[in-house]
Amino acid sequence: MVDRWVYQSSEDIDGSRHKGALTTYYGGGFTQNLATKKSESMATIAELKDQLWIDRGTRAVFVDFTVYNANINLFCVVR
């Protein structure tokens, strides 16, 4: 389990570079995986909010997820 309060390098989390309007984000950072169940994920997000994991010093938040369509056997990765 990854500690959400410890910085992870791009190599540690297999992060990819994101180019923004003002700067480029190099793939490292603080990470928190969410559960597959909505209620568990919402509880995790509420806990992060209560503990000020995201604050005024946060430059960006990236949410990546994958969905699967069994009808056509297709994965879609959203970044």
MODELLER restraints for C-alpha pairs under 7 A, 6 or more apart:
rsr = mdl.restraints
at = mdl.atoms
rsr.add(forms.Gaussian(group=physical.xy_distance, feature=features.Distance(at['CA:4:A'], at['CA:30:A']), mean=5.70, stdev=0.5))
rsr.add(forms.Gaussian(group=physical.xy_distance, feature=features.Distance(at['CA:4:A'], at['CA:31:A']), mean=5.40, stdev=0.5))
rsr.add(forms.Gaussian(group=physical.xy_distance, feature=features.Distance(at['CA:4:A'], at['CA:32:A']), mean=5.60, stdev=0.5))
rsr.add(forms.Gaussian(group=physical.xy_distance, feature=features.Distance(at['CA:5:A'], at['CA:30:A']), mean=6.47, stdev=0.5))
rsr.add(forms.Gaussian(group=physical.xy_distance, feature=features.Distance(at['CA:6:A'], at['CA:30:A']), mean=6.29, stdev=0.5))
rsr.add(forms.Gaussian(group=physical.xy_distance, feature=features.Distance(at['CA:7:A'], at['CA:29:A']), mean=5.22, stdev=0.5))
rsr.add(forms.Gaussian(group=physical.xy_distance, feature=features.Distance(at['CA:7:A'], at['CA:30:A']), mean=5.00, stdev=0.5))
rsr.add(forms.Gaussian(group=physical.xy_distance, feature=features.Distance(at['CA:8:A'], at['CA:28:A']), mean=5.61, stdev=0.5))
rsr.add(forms.Gaussian(group=physical.xy_distance, feature=features.Distance(at['CA:8:A'], at['CA:29:A']), mean=5.27, stdev=0.5))
rsr.add(forms.Gaussian(group=physical.xy_distance, feature=features.Distance(at['CA:8:A'], at['CA:30:A']), mean=6.00, stdev=0.5))
rsr.add(forms.Gaussian(group=physical.xy_distance, feature=features.Distance(at['CA:9:A'], at['CA:28:A']), mean=4.37, stdev=0.5))
rsr.add(forms.Gaussian(group=physical.xy_distance, feature=features.Distance(at['CA:9:A'], at['CA:29:A']), mean=6.45, stdev=0.5))
rsr.add(forms.Gaussian(group=physical.xy_distance, feature=features.Distance(at['CA:10:A'], at['CA:26:A']), mean=6.94, stdev=0.5))
rsr.add(forms.Gaussian(group=physical.xy_distance, feature=features.Distance(at['CA:10:A'], at['CA:27:A']), mean=4.75, stdev=0.5))
rsr.add(forms.Gaussian(group=physical.xy_distance, feature=features.Distance(at['CA:10:A'], at['CA:28:A']), mean=4.06, stdev=0.5))
rsr.add(forms.Gaussian(group=physical.xy_distance, feature=features.Distance(at['CA:15:A'], at['CA:27:A']), mean=4.25, stdev=0.5))
rsr.add(forms.Gaussian(group=physical.xy_distance, feature=features.Distance(at['CA:15:A'], at['CA:28:A']), mean=6.12, stdev=0.5))
rsr.add(forms.Gaussian(group=physical.xy_distance, feature=features.Distance(at['CA:16:A'], at['CA:26:A']), mean=6.61, stdev=0.5))
rsr.add(forms.Gaussian(group=physical.xy_distance, feature=features.Distance(at['CA:16:A'], at['CA:27:A']), mean=4.69, stdev=0.5))
rsr.add(forms.Gaussian(group=physical.xy_distance, feature=features.Distance(at['CA:17:A'], at['CA:24:A']), mean=6.99, stdev=0.5))
rsr.add(forms.Gaussian(group=physical.xy_distance, feature=features.Distance(at['CA:17:A'], at['CA:25:A']), mean=5.64, stdev=0.5))
rsr.add(forms.Gaussian(group=physical.xy_distance, feature=features.Distance(at['CA:17:A'], at['CA:26:A']), mean=4.49, stdev=0.5))
rsr.add(forms.Gaussian(group=physical.xy_distance, feature=features.Distance(at['CA:17:A'], at['CA:27:A']), mean=4.98, stdev=0.5))
rsr.add(forms.Gaussian(group=physical.xy_distance, feature=features.Distance(at['CA:18:A'], at['CA:24:A']), mean=5.78, stdev=0.5))
rsr.add(forms.Gaussian(group=physical.xy_distance, feature=features.Distance(at['CA:18:A'], at['CA:25:A']), mean=5.09, stdev=0.5))
rsr.add(forms.Gaussian(group=physical.xy_distance, feature=features.Distance(at['CA:18:A'], at['CA:26:A']), mean=6.54, stdev=0.5))
rsr.add(forms.Gaussian(group=physical.xy_distance, feature=features.Distance(at['CA:19:A'], at['CA:25:A']), mean=6.18, stdev=0.5))
rsr.add(forms.Gaussian(group=physical.xy_distance, feature=features.Distance(at['CA:34:A'], at['CA:41:A']), mean=5.19, stdev=0.5))
rsr.add(forms.Gaussian(group=physical.xy_distance, feature=features.Distance(at['CA:35:A'], at['CA:41:A']), mean=5.13, stdev=0.5))
rsr.add(forms.Gaussian(group=physical.xy_distance, feature=features.Distance(at['CA:63:A'], at['CA:79:A']), mean=6.47, stdev=0.5))
rsr.add(forms.Gaussian(group=physical.xy_distance, feature=features.Distance(at['CA:64:A'], at['CA:78:A']), mean=5.65, stdev=0.5))
rsr.add(forms.Gaussian(group=physical.xy_distance, feature=features.Distance(at['CA:64:A'], at['CA:79:A']), mean=4.61, stdev=0.5))
rsr.add(forms.Gaussian(group=physical.xy_distance, feature=features.Distance(at['CA:65:A'], at['CA:77:A']), mean=5.98, stdev=0.5))
rsr.add(forms.Gaussian(group=physical.xy_distance, feature=features.Distance(at['CA:65:A'], at['CA:78:A']), mean=5.38, stdev=0.5))
rsr.add(forms.Gaussian(group=physical.xy_distance, feature=features.Distance(at['CA:65:A'], at['CA:79:A']), mean=6.81, stdev=0.5))
rsr.add(forms.Gaussian(group=physical.xy_distance, feature=features.Distance(at['CA:66:A'], at['CA:75:A']), mean=6.77, stdev=0.5))
rsr.add(forms.Gaussian(group=physical.xy_distance, feature=features.Distance(at['CA:66:A'], at['CA:76:A']), mean=5.56, stdev=0.5))
rsr.add(forms.Gaussian(group=physical.xy_distance, feature=features.Distance(at['CA:66:A'], at['CA:77:A']), mean=4.41, stdev=0.5))
rsr.add(forms.Gaussian(group=physical.xy_distance, feature=features.Distance(at['CA:66:A'], at['CA:78:A']), mean=6.05, stdev=0.5))
rsr.add(forms.Gaussian(group=physical.xy_distance, feature=features.Distance(at['CA:67:A'], at['CA:75:A']), mean=5.75, stdev=0.5))
rsr.add(forms.Gaussian(group=physical.xy_distance, feature=features.Distance(at['CA:67:A'], at['CA:76:A']), mean=5.31, stdev=0.5))
rsr.add(forms.Gaussian(group=physical.xy_distance, feature=features.Distance(at['CA:67:A'], at['CA:77:A']), mean=6.61, stdev=0.5))
rsr.add(forms.Gaussian(group=physical.xy_distance, feature=features.Distance(at['CA:68:A'], at['CA:74:A']), mean=5.76, stdev=0.5))
rsr.add(forms.Gaussian(group=physical.xy_distance, feature=features.Distance(at['CA:68:A'], at['CA:75:A']), mean=4.44, stdev=0.5))
rsr.add(forms.Gaussian(group=physical.xy_distance, feature=features.Distance(at['CA:68:A'], at['CA:76:A']), mean=6.31, stdev=0.5))
rsr.add(forms.Gaussian(group=physical.xy_distance, feature=features.Distance(at['CA:69:A'], at['CA:75:A']), mean=6.38, stdev=0.5))
